[in-house]
Amino acid sequence: MIARLALKYTVIAPDLLGHGASEQLRGDYSLGAHASTVRDLLVKLGHDRVTVCGHSLGGGVAMVFAYQFPERCQRLVLVDSGGLGPDVSPLLRLLSVPGSEYVVPLGTWHGLTRAAARAGSALGRLRFRTPPAADEVWQAYYSLGSADARRAFLATLREVVDFQGQKVSAVDRLYLASQVPVMIMWGAKDAIIPVDHARAAHWEIPGSRLEILEGVGHFPHAEAPDRFLALIDDFMTSTRPSRVTQATWRLMLAEGKPEHMSRPRARPPRRALTSSTSKAPATRAATARRAG
């Protein structure tokens, strides 16, 4: 998506600590630490305010960024995001348990990953196209070839997941997002984090926009890039960037969750939330502002 989005917007796509080409140090891999790193990067690059888009773990980082630095967040896009409920893939629960660091290397031995890479190349020469989701999973698997990468992966995973599921939740703070344009995008066939998390979060965030992509799994940007791009662009051009100040944030935190949002409410029928929905009309800006 970077090249296509960069035709119209300034795009910043960092590798978080322990991911991609960034260093895989021993250290703090909490969501708060990642969010602070993103803030530091923006300051260094000279960007004061941005639209933040986070996928999976990145969704949790995006929400913490918006919570810690509300004056810097213009809009928030959550794509198959973590941190919105306890459910998560059984495999990730299993990998989070103590002792998994002794098992993971057996499945990521360099000889095995090289053999798998050769098999993939052979399939490519035969013009056999693997599904985009499989490519994403393969890239994640291949990245665990070194001991440092595995240590960073497990440290990150254990910050947010244990054997019972996701242990970090933003649900009790979602009311604060009512001050920021929010779009929640989810693959209807996500087998890692269930789509019910999207529906529940949409119901908790006044004015949020929900987009459920039929026939798509955990990686909408890879599985349905054209739809993903169209939704991002429409959201950017049809909403005004947030102007939350520290004073506004302080007042909201002091007052707490509004009483009418704290009372139990009957949720609408599920079918009412399976397509593009919003609890408040989108405000179309006279002039679309660029965001990082």
C-alpha positions in Angstrom: 0.0 0.0 0.0 2.9 2.4 0.6 3.6 3.3 -3.0 0.0 3.7 -3.9 -0.9 5.8 -0.9 2.3 7.9 -1.4 0.9 9.2 -4.7 -1.5 11.4 -2.6 -0.3 11.3 1.0 2.9 11.5 3.0 3.3 7.9 4.3 5.5 6.8 7.3 5.7 3.1 7.7 8.2 2.2 10.5 9.4 -1.2 11.4 8.7 -1.3 15.2 11.5 -2.4 17.5 12.1 -6.1 17.0 10.3 -6.2 13.7 11.6 -6.1 10.1 14.9 -4.3 9.7 14.8 -2.6 13.1 17.1 -3.7 15.9 16.0 -6.7 17.9 17.3 -5.6 21.3 16.5 -6.9 24.8 14.2 -4.3 26.2 10.6 -3.0 26.5 8.3 -4.4 23.9 5.0 -3.1 25.5 2.4 -1.3 23.4 3.3 1.9 25.3 6.9 1.6 24.4 6.1 1.1 20.8 3.7 4.1 20.8 6.4 6.3 22.3 8.9 5.1 19.7 6.4 6.2 17.0 6.0 9.6 18.7 9.8 10.0 18.8 10.1 9.1 15.2 7.5 11.7 14.2 9.2 14.4 16.2 12.5 13.6 14.5 10.9 13.7 11.1 9.1 16.9 11.8 5.5 15.8 11.7 3.3 17.2 14.5 -0.1 15.5 13.7 -0.9 12.3 11.7 -3.6 9.8 10.8 -2.6 6.6 12.5 -3.4 3.2 10.8 -2.6 0.0 12.7 -3.1 -3.6 11.7 -3.3 -6.5 14.3 -0.6 -5.7 16.9 -0.2 -2.4 15.2 -3.9 -1.6 16.0 -3.1 -1.9 19.7 -0.1 0.4 19.2 -2.2 2.9 17.3 -4.8 3.0 20.1 -2.2 3.5 22.7 -0.6 6.3 20.6 -4.0 8.0 20.3 -4.4 7.6 24.1 -1.0 8.8 25.1 -0.6 11.6 22.5 -4.2 12.7 21.6 -3.0 16.0 20.3 -1.0 14.3 17.6 -3.7 11.9 16.3 -5.9 13.3 13.5 -7.7 10.1 12.7 -7.5 6.5 13.7 -7.8 3.4 11.5 -8.0 0.0 13.1 -7.5 -3.0 10.8 -8.2 -6.4 12.3 -6.9 -4.9 15.5 -5.7 -6.5 18.7 -6.8 -5.0 22.0 -10.5 -5.1 21.4 -11.4 -8.4 23.1 -9.9 -11.5 24.6 -10.3 -13.9 21.7 -7.2 -14.7 19.6 -5.8 -17.6 17.6 -5.1 -20.8 19.6 -1.6 -20.9 18.1 -0.7 -17.5 19.5 -2.0 -18.5 22.9 0.2 -21.6 22.7 3.3 -19.7 21.6 2.9 -17.3 24.6 3.2 -20.0 27.3 6.5 -20.4 29.2 8.9 -22.8 27.5 7.8 -22.0 24.0 11.2 -20.3 23.4 12.7 -23.8 23.4 10.2 -25.2 20.8 9.9 -22.3 18.3 13.6 -22.7 17.2 12.8 -26.3 16.1 10.2 -24.9 13.5 12.3 -22.0 12.4 15.7 -23.7 11.9 17.6 -22.0 9.1 17.8 -25.2 7.1 14.1 -25.7 7.2 13.3 -22.1 6.3 15.8 -22.2 3.4 14.2 -25.4 2.1 10.8 -23.8 2.3 12.1 -20.8 0.5 13.5 -23.0 -2.3 10.1 -24.8 -2.5 8.4 -21.4 -2.8 10.8 -20.3 -5.6 10.1 -23.6 -7.5 6.4 -23.0 -7.3 6.9 -19.5 -8.5 8.8 -20.8 -11.6 5.8 -23.1 -12.2 3.6 -20.0 -12.1 1.8 -21.2 -9.1 0.5 -18.2 -7.2 0.1 -18.5 -3.5 -2.7 -16.5 -1.8 -1.7 -13.1 -0.5 -2.6 -14.2 3.1 -0.2 -17.1 2.8 2.6 -14.7 1.6 2.0 -12.6 4.7 2.2 -15.6 7.0 5.3 -16.9 5.2 7.1 -13.5 5.6 6.3 -13.6 9.4 7.6 -17.2 9.7 10.7 -16.5 7.7 11.6 -13.5 9.8 12.0 -15.8 12.9 15.1 -17.4 11.5 17.5 -15.8 14.1 17.6 -16.2 17.8 17.3 -12.4 18.3 14.2 -12.2 16.1 12.5 -15.1 18.0 13.3 -13.4 21.4 11.8 -10.1 20.2 8.7 -11.9 18.8 8.1 -13.8 22.0 8.7 -10.7 24.1 6.2 -8.7 22.0 3.6 -11.6 22.0 3.8 -12.1 25.8 3.1 -8.4 26.4 -0.4 -8.8 24.9 -1.3 -12.5 24.9 -1.2 -15.4 27.4 -2.8 -18.8 27.4 -6.2 -17.3 28.1 -6.1 -15.0 25.2 -5.5 -11.3 24.7 -4.7 -9.7 28.1 -4.5 -6.1 27.0 -7.8 -4.3 26.3 -8.8 -0.8 25.3 -12.5 -1.5 25.8 -12.9 0.6 28.9 -11.3 3.6 27.2 -13.0 3.4 23.8 -15.4 6.2 24.7 -12.4 8.6 24.5 -12.2 7.9 20.8 -15.4 9.7 20.2 -13.3 12.9 19.7 -11.4 11.4 16.8 -12.6 10.1 13.4 -12.3 6.3 13.7 -12.7 3.7 11.0 -12.7 0.0 11.9 -11.9 -2.3 9.0 -12.0 -6.1 9.4 -11.9 -9.2 7.2 -15.1 -11.2 7.7 -13.1 -14.5 7.6 -10.4 -13.5 10.0 -9.3 -16.7 11.8 -6.8 -14.9 14.1 -8.9 -12.2 15.7 -12.7 -12.7 15.3 -14.8 -10.1 13.5 -17.1 -9.8 16.5 -14.4 -7.6 18.1 -15.0 -5.1 15.3 -18.8 -5.0 15.8 -18.4 -4.6 19.6 -15.8 -1.8 19.2 -18.0 0.0 16.7 -20.9 -0.1 19.1 -18.7 1.4 21.8 -17.2 4.3 19.8 -19.8 7.0 19.0 -19.5 8.1 15.4 -17.2 5.3 14.3 -17.3 3.8 10.9 -17.3 0.0 10.4 -16.2 -1.7 7.2 -16.4 -5.5 7.1 -14.8 -7.0 4.0 -16.6 -10.2 2.9 -14.3 -13.0 1.7 -11.3 -11.5 3.4 -9.2 -12.8 6.3 -6.7 -11.2 8.7 -4.8 -9.2 6.0 -7.2 -6.9 4.1 -4.3 -4.8 2.8 -2.9 -7.8 1.1 -6.0 -9.8 0.3 -8.2 -6.9 -1.0 -5.7 -4.1 -1.8 -8.1 -2.1 -4.1 -10.9 -2.2 -1.5 -8.5 -1.3 1.3 -7.1 1.7 -0.6 -10.5 3.0 -1.6 -11.7 2.8 2.0 -8.7 4.6 3.3 -8.9 7.3 0.7 -12.6 7.9 1.3 -12.1 8.0 5.0 -9.3 10.5 4.7 -11.2 12.9 2.4 -14.6 12.6 4.0 -13.6 13.4 7.6 -12.1 16.5 9.3 -8.9 15.8 11.3 -9.3 15.8 15.1 -8.2 18.9 17.0 -8.2 17.4 20.5 -6.2 19.4 23.0 -4.6 18.4 26.3 -7.3 20.5 28.0 -10.1 18.6 26.3 -8.4 15.3 27.1 -7.9 16.2 30.7 -11.6 17.1 31.0 -12.8 13.8 29.4 -10.6 11.8 31.7 -11.8 13.7 34.8 -15.5 13.2 33.9 -15.0 9.5 33.0 -17.3 7.5 30.8 -20.6 9.2 30.2 -23.4 7.7 32.2 -25.5 7.0 29.1 -22.6 4.9 27.7 -22.1 3.0 30.9 -25.7 1.7 31.1 -26.3 -1.8 29.5 -27.8 -1.4 26.0 -29.4 -3.8 23.7 -27.2 -4.2 20.7 -28.7 -4.0 17.2 -29.2 -7.1 15.1 -25.9 -8.4 13.8 -27.0 -8.0 10.1 -27.2 -4.2 10.7 -23.5 -4.1 11.3 -22.1 -6.3 8.5 -21.6 -3.6 6.0 -20.4 0.0 6.0 -22.1 1.7 9.0 -21.6 4.8 11.0 -23.4 6.1 14.1 -23.0 9.7 13.0 -23.0 11.2 9.5 -19.5 11.6 8.1 -18.4 15.3 8.0 -17.0 16.0 4.6 -14.2 18.5 4.7 -14.3 21.4 2.3 -10.6 20.9 1.7 -9.1 17.5 2.4 -6.0 17.9 4.7 -3.0 15.8 4.2 -1.9 13.6 7.1 1.3 11.6 7.6 
